[in-house]
Amino acid sequence: MKGLLVAAVLASVAAGDAERVAERRAMVQEIAAYAAGQALDPTVLDAMRRVPRHLFVPASQAPYAYENRPLPIGHRQTISQPYIVALMTELVRPRKGDRVLEIGTGSGYQAAVLAELVGTVYTIEIVAPLAEEARERLKRLGYANVEVRTGDGYKGWEEHAPFDAIMVTAGADEVPPPLVRQLKRGGRLVIPVGPAHSIQYLTVIEKQADGSTRTRQVAPVRFVPFTRER
C-alpha cells in the first residue's frame, strides 16, 4: 500500500513535468555508462527513474538536477552525485521489508530512493533546518515509510535497531562503533572512511552470523565531513 501511494504521488508529479521525466531517464542512462561496464541493479536504477531529484535541490540548482554531479543544498552540504547514490544503494543490497538507517539526511533524496526499495527508512540529520525541510518534503511527496530525526548520527537510532542495513552519507575518520552494534547479523554498513576534506574510501562492513565483521573498500570518494554534536 505504501508503495502504491508513493507511486501515485510521483506519477502525478511526473505527469505535470514530462520534460523532467525525460531528464531522469537520461540521467539513469548516464549512470549506467559511468559505471564503465559494471552492471548496476535494475531495481535501483528504476527507483532513481521515479524519484524527482529536482524537487530535492534548491530552486537555483533545479536546472542542473539531473546532471551526474553533486550539487549544493545549503548549510555547506551537498546532494550526492547520482552515480554515487546508485552505487551506495546497491551496496546495501536493499530488499522489500528491510529496516534501513541512514546517517546524513541532507535534502532527503537518498532516503527517498531507499524508500522505493525497502520497508522503512530511519534517517538522521544533524543540521536542524535541513532535517525539517527534508521531513516536510518527504511527507509532501508521499514517503510515509521514512522517519526523520534531528540529531547526532554517530549514536545511531537504538530504539529501532537492529537494522538490516545502515548507510552513512558523510565522510568519517572512523567507523562509529554504535552503528556496528546496531547492525543486524547478515546486514551491511556502507560508509565513506577517511580524513575530512580529502579522499575517503567507500567501505562496506558486513556483519557475519557470529557477530564478527568483514570489511572491504570499494572506491575512492569525497564526501562532506561527518559532524558531531559539541
N, C-alpha and C positions, 0 to 999 in steps of 0.2 A: 504493500500500500504506500509506504514512504517513497519507494522508487517511482511509483506511478504519479504521485503528487509532484515530485521533483521534475519528472519528465514533462508533465503538463505545464508547469510554470515555465520551464525553459523552452518548451515548444512555443509558448505564447511570446516569449522574448524573441525567439528566432524568427517567428512569423513577421514581427514588426521590424526586423533588421536583417533582411536576406543578404545584404552585402557583407555583413559581419560573419554570417554563417559561411559564406564562401571563403572569407579570410581564415576562419578556423580550419576549414578543410585544407587550405593551402599551408597553414602552419603545421598541421599534422604531417603533411607530405614532406615539409622541410625537416621536421624532426626525424622522420624515417630516413631521409637522405643523410642527415647529420650523424646518424648512428653508424654510418660507414659500414653497412652490411650486417650489423648486429640486429637481429630480429627482435623488435620490441613487442610486448604482449598486445595483441589486437584489442583486448578489452580495455586496457589502459588508454590506448590511442582513441578508442571510441568515446571514453569518458571525457577526454580532452576536446573532442569534437563537440561535445554537448555543453561544456561549461563556458559561459560568455566572459572570457578574460577581460574584455574591455570594460566590464562593469566592476572589476576588481582593482582598477587603477584610477588615479586622479584624472579629471576631465582633460587636463593638459597633456596627459600621456596616452589617452584613448586612441589617437590616430596610429600609435605605434604598438598597440596592444598585442598584435599577432605577429610581430617580428620575433625572431628567435634570439632574444636577448633579455637580460634583466632590466627592470625599469624602477625608477624611484617612486616610493609611495608616501614620502614624508617621514619626518622624525628620524632621518638618517637611516631609513630602512628601505629594502627593495623587495619587489616581487621577482622570484627566481626565473631564470631562463627557461622557456618551455621544455627544452630537451632535458634539463636537469630535473624538472618536475616529473616528466615521464620516467626518467631513469630511476629516481628515488622511489616513485610509486611502484614501479616494477620490482625494485629490490626488496620492498617489504612484503611482497607476494600477497596482495590483498585478496580476501575471499569474502563471499557473502556471509554475513553473520559475525564477522570479526569485530572485535573491540580494539580500536586503534587510538593511541595517544600521539598527538603532535605537539612539539615544543617550538614555538615561534609562529603564531597565527598570521602575523603580518596583516595583509588585506583579506585573508580568508580563502584565497584561490586554491592553495594546496589542499586545505580542508575540504573544499567543495569537490575537488577531483577525487579525493579519497571517499567522500560521502557517496559518490556514484557507485562505488565498488564494494563497500563494507557495510556492516550493520550500524555501528555507532562510532563517531569520531569525537574524542575529547581533545580540545586544543587550548593551549595556554599561551598568553601573550603578556609580556612584562610592561609594554608601553600602553598605558591605560586608554588613551584616545584611539589607538589602533584597535585594541580589543573591543571597545564599544562600537566602533564603526563596523568591524567585521561581524560582530554579533547581530547588529541591525541588518547588515547587507545579506548575510546568510539566511536570516529569518525572512526577509523580503523576497528572496529568491526561492523559498520553499524548502530549505535544507533543515528539516525538522530533526534529522538524526545527527546534528552537530551541536555540541555544547561548548561554549567559550568561557574560559576563566581568565581573569586578570591576575597575574602573579608571577612568581619565580619558578620557571620551568625546571630548574635544577632539581627541585624536590619531587617532581613528578606529580601524580594525582592518585594518592594512596587509596582513596575511597573507592575508586573504580578499578584498581589493579586486581589480578594480573591482566596485562594486555597481550593480545595476540601479536601486535606489532607496535613499535614506537619509532617515530620519525622526528629528527631534530633538524630544523632548517636554519641553524646558525652555527658558525664555526667555534668549536670548543677546544680549549687546550688540553682537556682531559675528558674521559667518558664519565659522566656523573654516576656514581655508584647507586643512588636511589633508582635511576632508570633501569639499570641492570637488574636490580632486585624486583622491580615491578613488571619485568618481562616474563611472560608465561614460558614454561618449558616447551621447546619447539618453536618459540617465537623469534622474531628478528628485530634488532635495533639498527637503524640506519642513521649515521651521524657524520658530519664533516669534522675531522680532528686535525688540529694544527694551530700554529700561532695566529693571533689576530692580525689582520691586515697583511697576510701573507698567504702562501699556498697551503691549503689543507688537503687532506685525503679523505674522500668519501669512503667511509668504513662501515662494514656490515658485521654485526656481532650476533651470532646465533647461539641461543641457549639450548644446551643439549638435554637429553632426558634425565641425566644425573645431576643437572644443575650447573655443570661446568659450561664454559663459553668457548666458542671458536670465532676467531677474528680474521677478517681479510680486508685488504684495501682494494678499492675498485678503480678510482680515477682521481687525478688532481682536480681540485675545485677551489673557488674562493667565495666565501660567504661573509656576511656581516658578522661581527663578533657576538658570541653568546654572552649576554649580560645577566648579572645577578642583582638581587636586592641588596642595598647597602645598609 
